[in-house]
Amino acid sequence: MRTVDTVVIGGGILGCMAARELMRWKIRTILIEEKEDICTGVTRANSAVVYAGYDNPPGSLKAAMTVRGNGAFDVLCEELEVPFLRRGSLMAAFGPRAEKVLQKKYSNGQKNQVPGLKLLSGKEACKMEPHLAPHVTAALYAPTTGTVNPWQLGIAAYENAVQNGCDILLNTKVLGIQKREKGYLIETDREGIACRAVLNCAGILADKIQEMLFLPSVRLFLDGTDFLVLDREADVPKYIIFHESEEKGKGITAVPTVEGNLLLGSSKRAFDGAYFAVASGSIERLRHSAACVLPKVDLNQVIRAFGAVRPNPYQVKKQEGGFVSDGKSIGSFVIENPAAGFYSLIGIKTPGLTCANELGKYLARCLAAYLDAEPNRAFDPKRRAIRRVHGMDFASRASLVKQDPDYGDIVCPCEDISRAEILEAIRRGAVTAAGVKRRVGAGMGRCQSSRCSRVIAALLEEEGYGAL
Ligand SMILES: Cc1cc2nc3c(=O)[nH]c(=O)nc-3n(C[C@H](O)[C@H](O)[C@H](O)COP(=O)(O)OP(=O)(O)OC[C@H]3O[C@@H](n4cnc5c(N)ncnc54)[C@H](O)[C@@H]3O)c2cc1C
C-alpha cells in the first residue's frame, strides 16, 4: 500500500491550487481524481470572473480572500503563464431597487478596501460603456475585476504541482475513508492509500466524501445556470457587465473573456439532473435580458450554449429517507475540520475561482502546521505554457515552422491552432478532444470543432488514446 502525508481528493481548481500550495512544503502529496482528466467538474463551466470583492459582507473570510486573491492574480498568472485580463466591471442598475443594491455594494466595497470603486450615474455609465442600454440609471465601476480562463488556470496549477513532485491518480474514484491510529486510509477503486492528512476538494460531492467518515454540518443542494458564447467577431462590451435587475436574482452577467468571446450567463434556475446541458426556458430568458441590457450585442453571433451546476450548502434536518434543507443557503465558505488533519471544502461556490489560490494557501499552511512540515526550498512556482502560434509575428512564426513543420500545419483554423500545439496538449495529459480543447482551445471557435475534430481524434489515436 502506498503511504503519503496528504491525499487531495478532487482535481478541480480548488484541488489543483491546494496541491500546488502543498508543494511549497515538504509534504508528500497525491491528488486523486475520478475522471480521466482534471478540471472537468464545476471548474469547467463558470463565469470566469476574478471578482473585486464588494459582494461579500465586510469582515467575512470570503471578503478578505476575494480582495487578497484578486490582488495576487497578476503574479499568479505570470508564474503560471496563464492569460489574465483586468478588464474592470460595471454593475448596471435600471431602477430604484437595483440602485439601492449598488449603494450597499459600494459601501461593502469601501469597508473591504476594494481599490478604485466608483458609483456612476446612468449617463456616465453609458459614456464609459456604449453597449449599455441608454435607460441604465446607475452603475458601480470596479477597475480591479478581471477575467481568466478557469480550466487553463486549474491545468496550469496542476502541471506546476506535478513538476514540483505531487503525485497524481486519475481515473480513480474514492470509495471510502477509514480512520487509522496515525491518520487515514483512503479506499479507491484502484488501490488503498495510507496518509496522515486529507484535503477534501470534491466539489458537488464534497459532503458525500466527508460523510464517508464524519457527518458534515451542511449538505449540498444543486441548482443550474445557463451560458451563451458569442463569436469573437461580434462587437462586444469592453467591460465585464453585471446586471442587477429590478427583480431580485434575475440579472445577467456578460464577460468579454481572455479569448475575446462574450460569455453571457443567466441567473440560477432549478437543477434538472442534466449536468452541463442547457434548459430551454432559461436560455430564452437569458437572451431576452441580454437584449434589454446590451441591445447592441448581436445575439445571432451565438456559437455555443452550455449549462453549469452550482453546489449550495444548506444546514439540514434529518428526516425519514434523507435530509431536508432548512431553506436558507449558506453564503459564507464552508471549511470543515472535523478531526485533526482532515479538511473539507464543502460548497465553495462563487467566488471560488477568485479565491482558489488563497484557499489553497490557507489549507496548505494548516496542513504544514499539523504535519510539522518544513518549507520546500526547491519549490519552483514557474510553469511554462504551451507555445502558441496565434498572435506571433510572421518572422517568428516562419522560424518556428522551419524548426518544426508541425507548427505550420493549422488543424483548428477558427482558433489558429497547429498540429504541434495539439500534440503538446496530448503529451501534457489531454486524452480526449475536450482535454485538447481545455489545453489549447482547439474547437472553441465559430465552427465548434466541426473542422478539426477528425484530425484531433486521429492525433489522439496516434498517441495511444483511441476513444474520444
Ligand atoms: C455557474 C457558476 C459560475 C461561477 N462563476 C464564478 C466566477 O465567475 N468567479 C469565481 O470566482 N467563481 C465562480 N464560480 C465558483 C467556482 O467555479 C467554483 O467555486 C470552483 O470551480 C469549484 O471548484 P472545485 O474544485 O471545488 O470543484 P470541481 O471543479 O467540480 O472539482 C471537483 C472534482 O472532484 C472530483 N471528485 C468528486 N468525487 C470524487 C471521488 N469520489 N473521487 C475522486 N474524485 C472525485 C470531481 O470529478 C471533480 O473533478 C462559479 C460557479 C458556478 C457554478
The ligand as an SDF file (V2000), in Angstrom:
LIG
                    3D

 53 58  0  0  0  0  0  0  0  0999 V2000
  -22.3500   28.8270  -12.6480 C   0  0  0  0  0  0  0  0  0  0  0  0
  -21.1480   29.1780  -11.8360 C   0  0  0  0  0  0  0  0  0  0  0  0
  -20.4660   30.3370  -12.0860 C   0  0  0  0  0  0  0  0  0  0  0  0
  -19.3500   30.6640  -11.3190 C   0  0  0  0  0  0  0  0  0  0  0  0
  -18.6590   31.7860  -11.6230 N   0  0  0  0  0  0  0  0  0  0  0  0
  -17.5770   32.1130  -10.9010 C   0  0  0  0  0  0  0  0  0  0  0  0
  -16.8350   33.2650  -11.2180 C   0  0  0  0  0  0  0  0  0  0  0  0
  -17.1040   33.9550  -12.1990 O   0  0  0  0  0  0  0  0  0  0  0  0
  -15.7940   33.5970  -10.4250 N   0  0  0  0  0  0  0  0  0  0  0  0
  -15.4540   32.8670   -9.3280 C   0  0  0  0  0  0  0  0  0  0  0  0
  -14.5500   33.2670   -8.6150 O   0  0  0  0  0  0  0  0  0  0  0  0
  -16.0970   31.7210   -9.0430 N   0  0  0  0  0  0  0  0  0  0  0  0
  -17.1400   31.3150   -9.8140 C   0  0  0  0  0  0  0  0  0  0  0  0
  -17.8000   30.1600   -9.5440 N   0  0  0  0  0  0  0  0  0  0  0  0
  -17.3010   29.2920   -8.4880 C   0  0  0  0  0  0  0  0  0  0  0  0
  -16.1880   28.3840   -8.9830 C   0  0  0  0  0  0  0  0  0  0  0  0
  -16.4020   27.9900  -10.3100 O   0  0  0  0  0  0  0  0  0  0  0  0
  -16.1300   27.1530   -8.0890 C   0  0  0  0  0  0  0  0  0  0  0  0
  -16.0150   27.5640   -6.7450 O   0  0  0  0  0  0  0  0  0  0  0  0
  -14.9560   26.2430   -8.4140 C   0  0  0  0  0  0  0  0  0  0  0  0
  -14.8790   25.9350   -9.7710 O   0  0  0  0  0  0  0  0  0  0  0  0
  -15.1190   24.9720   -7.6140 C   0  0  0  0  0  0  0  0  0  0  0  0
  -14.0620   24.1200   -7.9160 O   0  0  0  0  0  0  0  0  0  0  0  0
  -13.9250   22.7180   -7.2120 P   0  0  0  0  0  0  0  0  0  0  0  0
  -12.5240   22.3060   -7.3840 O   0  0  0  0  0  0  0  0  0  0  0  0
  -14.4950   22.7850   -5.8410 O   0  0  0  0  0  0  0  0  0  0  0  0
  -14.9650   21.7610   -7.9620 O   0  0  0  0  0  0  0  0  0  0  0  0
  -14.8520   20.8660   -9.2890 P   0  0  0  0  0  0  0  0  0  0  0  0
  -14.2370   21.6260  -10.4080 O   0  0  0  0  0  0  0  0  0  0  0  0
  -16.2120   20.3080   -9.5200 O   0  0  0  0  0  0  0  0  0  0  0  0
  -13.8580   19.7090   -8.8700 O   0  0  0  0  0  0  0  0  0  0  0  0
  -14.2020   18.6660   -8.0010 C   0  0  0  0  0  0  0  0  0  0  0  0
  -13.5720   17.3930   -8.5170 C   0  0  0  0  0  0  0  0  0  0  0  0
  -13.7330   16.3470   -7.5560 O   0  0  0  0  0  0  0  0  0  0  0  0
  -13.8470   15.1330   -8.2660 C   0  0  0  0  0  0  0  0  0  0  0  0
  -14.4600   14.1090   -7.4200 N   0  0  0  0  0  0  0  0  0  0  0  0
  -15.6970   14.1160   -6.8800 C   0  0  0  0  0  0  0  0  0  0  0  0
  -15.9120   12.9710   -6.1920 N   0  0  0  0  0  0  0  0  0  0  0  0
  -14.7720   12.2460   -6.2840 C   0  0  0  0  0  0  0  0  0  0  0  0
  -14.3880   10.9620   -5.7930 C   0  0  0  0  0  0  0  0  0  0  0  0
  -15.2130   10.1890   -5.0670 N   0  0  0  0  0  0  0  0  0  0  0  0
  -13.1450   10.5120   -6.0760 N   0  0  0  0  0  0  0  0  0  0  0  0
  -12.2830   11.2630   -6.8100 C   0  0  0  0  0  0  0  0  0  0  0  0
  -12.6150   12.4700   -7.3040 N   0  0  0  0  0  0  0  0  0  0  0  0
  -13.8390   12.9620   -7.0490 C   0  0  0  0  0  0  0  0  0  0  0  0
  -14.7400   15.5160   -9.4410 C   0  0  0  0  0  0  0  0  0  0  0  0
  -14.6240   14.5660  -10.5020 O   0  0  0  0  0  0  0  0  0  0  0  0
  -14.2200   16.8970   -9.7990 C   0  0  0  0  0  0  0  0  0  0  0  0
  -13.2600   16.8710  -10.8330 O   0  0  0  0  0  0  0  0  0  0  0  0
  -18.9180   29.8050  -10.2910 C   0  0  0  0  0  0  0  0  0  0  0  0
  -19.6050   28.6210  -10.0490 C   0  0  0  0  0  0  0  0  0  0  0  0
  -20.7020   28.2940  -10.8230 C   0  0  0  0  0  0  0  0  0  0  0  0
  -21.4050   27.0110  -10.5790 C   0  0  0  0  0  0  0  0  0  0  0  0
  1  2  1  0
  2  3  1  0
  2 52  2  0
  3  4  2  0
  4  5  1  0
  4 50  1  0
  5  6  2  0
  6  7  1  0
  6 13  1  0
  7  8  2  0
  7  9  1  0
  9 10  1  0
 10 11  2  0
 10 12  1  0
 12 13  2  0
 13 14  1  0
 14 15  1  0
 14 50  1  0
 15 16  1  0
 16 17  1  0
 16 18  1  0
 18 19  1  0
 18 20  1  0
 20 21  1  0
 20 22  1  0
 22 23  1  0
 23 24  1  0
 24 25  2  0
 24 26  1  0
 24 27  1  0
 27 28  1  0
 28 29  2  0
 28 30  1  0
 28 31  1  0
 31 32  1  0
 32 33  1  0
 33 34  1  0
 33 48  1  0
 34 35  1  0
 35 36  1  0
 35 46  1  0
 36 37  1  0
 36 45  1  0
 37 38  2  0
 38 39  1  0
 39 40  1  0
 39 45  2  0
 40 41  1  0
 40 42  2  0
 42 43  1  0
 43 44  2  0
 44 45  1  0
 46 47  1  0
 46 48  1  0
 48 49  1  0
 50 51  2  0
 51 52  1  0
 52 53  1  0
M  END
$$$$
